[in-house]
């Protein structure tokens, strides 16, 4: 089989990580989830907690998310999104893999 990438979009409590782990074992490929957050933090020179906080902040009602990664400043959201997109593209080009969340789809 040629190289492929499986993306799993998820929400908190959806069991996306265990599903990805089981599927990765069946297919014999790697899966990536929090690894992308850690790589983003390293490349941006920020603590992992900053990237995680920006991804998980959500306001309800009138103030809907402008970006799928949370409610940080526009500039920071663009920077996080672009860095994660680069990491995801690099992983997809190198090997078959499963990517969980992080707007990978």
MODELLER restraints for C-alpha pairs under 7 A, 6 or more apart:
rsr = mdl.restraints
at = mdl.atoms
rsr.add(forms.Gaussian(group=physical.xy_distance, feature=features.Distance(at['CA:3:A'], at['CA:95:A']), mean=6.37, stdev=0.5))
rsr.add(forms.Gaussian(group=physical.xy_distance, feature=features.Distance(at['CA:3:A'], at['CA:96:A']), mean=4.95, stdev=0.5))
rsr.add(forms.Gaussian(group=physical.xy_distance, feature=features.Distance(at['CA:4:A'], at['CA:96:A']), mean=4.73, stdev=0.5))
rsr.add(forms.Gaussian(group=physical.xy_distance, feature=features.Distance(at['CA:4:A'], at['CA:97:A']), mean=6.84, stdev=0.5))
rsr.add(forms.Gaussian(group=physical.xy_distance, feature=features.Distance(at['CA:5:A'], at['CA:92:A']), mean=6.18, stdev=0.5))
rsr.add(forms.Gaussian(group=physical.xy_distance, feature=features.Distance(at['CA:5:A'], at['CA:96:A']), mean=5.33, stdev=0.5))
rsr.add(forms.Gaussian(group=physical.xy_distance, feature=features.Distance(at['CA:5:A'], at['CA:97:A']), mean=5.06, stdev=0.5))
rsr.add(forms.Gaussian(group=physical.xy_distance, feature=features.Distance(at['CA:5:A'], at['CA:98:A']), mean=5.72, stdev=0.5))
rsr.add(forms.Gaussian(group=physical.xy_distance, feature=features.Distance(at['CA:6:A'], at['CA:97:A']), mean=6.38, stdev=0.5))
rsr.add(forms.Gaussian(group=physical.xy_distance, feature=features.Distance(at['CA:6:A'], at['CA:98:A']), mean=4.61, stdev=0.5))
rsr.add(forms.Gaussian(group=physical.xy_distance, feature=features.Distance(at['CA:6:A'], at['CA:99:A']), mean=6.31, stdev=0.5))
rsr.add(forms.Gaussian(group=physical.xy_distance, feature=features.Distance(at['CA:7:A'], at['CA:98:A']), mean=5.67, stdev=0.5))
rsr.add(forms.Gaussian(group=physical.xy_distance, feature=features.Distance(at['CA:7:A'], at['CA:99:A']), mean=4.86, stdev=0.5))
rsr.add(forms.Gaussian(group=physical.xy_distance, feature=features.Distance(at['CA:7:A'], at['CA:100:A']), mean=5.90, stdev=0.5))
rsr.add(forms.Gaussian(group=physical.xy_distance, feature=features.Distance(at['CA:7:A'], at['CA:104:A']), mean=6.06, stdev=0.5))
rsr.add(forms.Gaussian(group=physical.xy_distance, feature=features.Distance(at['CA:7:A'], at['CA:105:A']), mean=5.61, stdev=0.5))
rsr.add(forms.Gaussian(group=physical.xy_distance, feature=features.Distance(at['CA:8:A'], at['CA:16:A']), mean=6.69, stdev=0.5))
rsr.add(forms.Gaussian(group=physical.xy_distance, feature=features.Distance(at['CA:8:A'], at['CA:99:A']), mean=6.28, stdev=0.5))
rsr.add(forms.Gaussian(group=physical.xy_distance, feature=features.Distance(at['CA:8:A'], at['CA:100:A']), mean=4.81, stdev=0.5))
rsr.add(forms.Gaussian(group=physical.xy_distance, feature=features.Distance(at['CA:8:A'], at['CA:101:A']), mean=5.98, stdev=0.5))
rsr.add(forms.Gaussian(group=physical.xy_distance, feature=features.Distance(at['CA:9:A'], at['CA:100:A']), mean=6.20, stdev=0.5))
rsr.add(forms.Gaussian(group=physical.xy_distance, feature=features.Distance(at['CA:9:A'], at['CA:101:A']), mean=4.79, stdev=0.5))
rsr.add(forms.Gaussian(group=physical.xy_distance, feature=features.Distance(at['CA:9:A'], at['CA:105:A']), mean=6.90, stdev=0.5))
rsr.add(forms.Gaussian(group=physical.xy_distance, feature=features.Distance(at['CA:10:A'], at['CA:16:A']), mean=5.65, stdev=0.5))
rsr.add(forms.Gaussian(group=physical.xy_distance, feature=features.Distance(at['CA:10:A'], at['CA:101:A']), mean=5.81, stdev=0.5))
rsr.add(forms.Gaussian(group=physical.xy_distance, feature=features.Distance(at['CA:16:A'], at['CA:100:A']), mean=6.84, stdev=0.5))
rsr.add(forms.Gaussian(group=physical.xy_distance, feature=features.Distance(at['CA:17:A'], at['CA:100:A']), mean=6.76, stdev=0.5))
rsr.add(forms.Gaussian(group=physical.xy_distance, feature=features.Distance(at['CA:20:A'], at['CA:31:A']), mean=6.54, stdev=0.5))
rsr.add(forms.Gaussian(group=physical.xy_distance, feature=features.Distance(at['CA:20:A'], at['CA:98:A']), mean=6.67, stdev=0.5))
rsr.add(forms.Gaussian(group=physical.xy_distance, feature=features.Distance(at['CA:20:A'], at['CA:100:A']), mean=6.96, stdev=0.5))
rsr.add(forms.Gaussian(group=physical.xy_distance, feature=features.Distance(at['CA:21:A'], at['CA:31:A']), mean=6.55, stdev=0.5))
rsr.add(forms.Gaussian(group=physical.xy_distance, feature=features.Distance(at['CA:24:A'], at['CA:30:A']), mean=5.83, stdev=0.5))
rsr.add(forms.Gaussian(group=physical.xy_distance, feature=features.Distance(at['CA:24:A'], at['CA:31:A']), mean=6.04, stdev=0.5))
rsr.add(forms.Gaussian(group=physical.xy_distance, feature=features.Distance(at['CA:24:A'], at['CA:98:A']), mean=6.81, stdev=0.5))
rsr.add(forms.Gaussian(group=physical.xy_distance, feature=features.Distance(at['CA:29:A'], at['CA:96:A']), mean=6.37, stdev=0.5))
rsr.add(forms.Gaussian(group=physical.xy_distance, feature=features.Distance(at['CA:29:A'], at['CA:97:A']), mean=5.50, stdev=0.5))
rsr.add(forms.Gaussian(group=physical.xy_distance, feature=features.Distance(at['CA:30:A'], at['CA:97:A']), mean=5.09, stdev=0.5))
rsr.add(forms.Gaussian(group=physical.xy_distance, feature=features.Distance(at['CA:30:A'], at['CA:98:A']), mean=6.37, stdev=0.5))
rsr.add(forms.Gaussian(group=physical.xy_distance, feature=features.Distance(at['CA:31:A'], at['CA:97:A']), mean=5.55, stdev=0.5))
rsr.add(forms.Gaussian(group=physical.xy_distance, feature=features.Distance(at['CA:31:A'], at['CA:98:A']), mean=4.40, stdev=0.5))
rsr.add(forms.Gaussian(group=physical.xy_distance, feature=features.Distance(at['CA:31:A'], at['CA:99:A']), mean=5.69, stdev=0.5))
rsr.add(forms.Gaussian(group=physical.xy_distance, feature=features.Distance(at['CA:32:A'], at['CA:98:A']), mean=6.22, stdev=0.5))
rsr.add(forms.Gaussian(group=physical.xy_distance, feature=features.Distance(at['CA:32:A'], at['CA:99:A']), mean=4.90, stdev=0.5))
rsr.add(forms.Gaussian(group=physical.xy_distance, feature=features.Distance(at['CA:32:A'], at['CA:100:A']), mean=6.15, stdev=0.5))
rsr.add(forms.Gaussian(group=physical.xy_distance, feature=features.Distance(at['CA:33:A'], at['CA:99:A']), mean=6.13, stdev=0.5))
rsr.add(forms.Gaussian(group=physical.xy_distance, feature=features.Distance(at['CA:33:A'], at['CA:100:A']), mean=4.98, stdev=0.5))
rsr.add(forms.Gaussian(group=physical.xy_distance, feature=features.Distance(at['CA:33:A'], at['CA:101:A']), mean=6.78, stdev=0.5))
rsr.add(forms.Gaussian(group=physical.xy_distance, feature=features.Distance(at['CA:36:A'], at['CA:84:A']), mean=6.64, stdev=0.5))
rsr.add(forms.Gaussian(group=physical.xy_distance, feature=features.Distance(at['CA:36:A'], at['CA:87:A']), mean=6.94, stdev=0.5))
rsr.add(forms.Gaussian(group=physical.xy_distance, feature=features.Distance(at['CA:37:A'], at['CA:48:A']), mean=6.68, stdev=0.5))
rsr.add(forms.Gaussian(group=physical.xy_distance, feature=features.Distance(at['CA:37:A'], at['CA:51:A']), mean=6.54, stdev=0.5))
rsr.add(forms.Gaussian(group=physical.xy_distance, feature=features.Distance(at['CA:37:A'], at['CA:52:A']), mean=6.97, stdev=0.5))
rsr.add(forms.Gaussian(group=physical.xy_distance, feature=features.Distance(at['CA:38:A'], at['CA:48:A']), mean=5.79, stdev=0.5))
rsr.add(forms.Gaussian(group=physical.xy_distance, feature=features.Distance(at['CA:40:A'], at['CA:83:A']), mean=6.11, stdev=0.5))
rsr.add(forms.Gaussian(group=physical.xy_distance, feature=features.Distance(at['CA:40:A'], at['CA:84:A']), mean=6.02, stdev=0.5))
rsr.add(forms.Gaussian(group=physical.xy_distance, feature=features.Distance(at['CA:41:A'], at['CA:47:A']), mean=5.77, stdev=0.5))
rsr.add(forms.Gaussian(group=physical.xy_distance, feature=features.Distance(at['CA:41:A'], at['CA:48:A']), mean=5.21, stdev=0.5))
rsr.add(forms.Gaussian(group=physical.xy_distance, feature=features.Distance(at['CA:41:A'], at['CA:51:A']), mean=6.29, stdev=0.5))
rsr.add(forms.Gaussian(group=physical.xy_distance, feature=features.Distance(at['CA:54:A'], at['CA:69:A']), mean=6.52, stdev=0.5))
rsr.add(forms.Gaussian(group=physical.xy_distance, feature=features.Distance(at['CA:54:A'], at['CA:70:A']), mean=5.30, stdev=0.5))
rsr.add(forms.Gaussian(group=physical.xy_distance, feature=features.Distance(at['CA:54:A'], at['CA:71:A']), mean=6.44, stdev=0.5))
rsr.add(forms.Gaussian(group=physical.xy_distance, feature=features.Distance(at['CA:54:A'], at['CA:72:A']), mean=5.60, stdev=0.5))
rsr.add(forms.Gaussian(group=physical.xy_distance, feature=features.Distance(at['CA:55:A'], at['CA:69:A']), mean=4.29, stdev=0.5))
rsr.add(forms.Gaussian(group=physical.xy_distance, feature=features.Distance(at['CA:55:A'], at['CA:70:A']), mean=4.70, stdev=0.5))
rsr.add(forms.Gaussian(group=physical.xy_distance, feature=features.Distance(at['CA:56:A'], at['CA:69:A']), mean=6.96, stdev=0.5))
rsr.add(forms.Gaussian(group=physical.xy_distance, feature=features.Distance(at['CA:56:A'], at['CA:70:A']), mean=5.74, stdev=0.5))
rsr.add(forms.Gaussian(group=physical.xy_distance, feature=features.Distance(at['CA:57:A'], at['CA:70:A']), mean=4.87, stdev=0.5))
rsr.add(forms.Gaussian(group=physical.xy_distance, feature=features.Distance(at['CA:57:A'], at['CA:71:A']), mean=5.63, stdev=0.5))
rsr.add(forms.Gaussian(group=physical.xy_distance, feature=features.Distance(at['CA:58:A'], at['CA:65:A']), mean=6.53, stdev=0.5))
rsr.add(forms.Gaussian(group=physical.xy_distance, feature=features.Distance(at['CA:58:A'], at['CA:70:A']), mean=5.61, stdev=0.5))
rsr.add(forms.Gaussian(group=physical.xy_distance, feature=features.Distance(at['CA:58:A'], at['CA:71:A']), mean=6.07, stdev=0.5))
rsr.add(forms.Gaussian(group=physical.xy_distance, feature=features.Distance(at['CA:59:A'], at['CA:65:A']), mean=6.86, stdev=0.5))
rsr.add(forms.Gaussian(group=physical.xy_distance, feature=features.Distance(at['CA:65:A'], at['CA:71:A']), mean=5.96, stdev=0.5))
rsr.add(forms.Gaussian(group=physical.xy_distance, feature=features.Distance(at['CA:67:A'], at['CA:77:A']), mean=6.98, stdev=0.5))
rsr.add(forms.Gaussian(group=physical.xy_distance, feature=features.Distance(at['CA:69:A'], at['CA:77:A']), mean=6.94, stdev=0.5))
rsr.add(forms.Gaussian(group=physical.xy_distance, feature=features.Distance(at['CA:88:A'], at['CA:104:A']), mean=6.85, stdev=0.5))
